[in-house]
Amino acid sequence: MWVEEAVAAVERDAINPESVDFANRVVQYLRGKGVRYVEVSRRLGEEGVGVAFGGPNNDQQSITLGLQHAKECETEASKK
């Protein structure tokens, strides 16, 4: 899953040297909310950095919790 539009595009721009740090902060906030399978992700062919939920087995609880808390966690991560 790819979370869209919660924060400014510059936070996800792969050219931005802080984009991976931002995504890592989001992952940490999500793990704090109970999301077990979440990782920094980069879509092939795109120049953005994001967060992926569910792991290799598409863990439904991680996907559900991740989507539920993604915007809140991105907002918190952007304050750092």
C-alpha positions, 0 to 999 in steps of 0.5 A, spaced: 500 500 500 502 507 498 499 512 502 498 518 498 497 526 500 498 526 507 504 531 507 507 535 502 510 532 496 517 534 498 517 529 504 517 524 499 521 526 493 527 521 492 531 527 490 530 530 497 536 527 502 531 527 508 526 523 504 528 516 507 529 519 514 522 522 514 519 515 511 523 512 517 520 516 522 513 515 519 515 507 520 517 508 527 510 512 529 506 506 525 510 501 529 508 505 535 501 504 533 501 497 533 503 496 525 507 490 525 509 489 518 511 496 515 517 498 511 520 504 507 518 503 500 520 506 493 516 504 487 519 502 481 519 507 476 517 513 480 521 518 484 518 518 491 519 514 497 513 511 501 511 506 506 508 499 505 504 495 509 503 488 510 509 485 509 510 479 504 504 475 506 499 481 506 498 481 513 491 484 514 491 487 521 498 491 519 494 494 513 488 496 516 492 499 522 497 502 517 491 505 513 488 508 519 494 511 522 498 513 516 496 520 516 497 522 523 504 519 523 506 522 517 503 529 520 507 527 527 514 525 523 513 532 519 514 536 525 521 533 526 
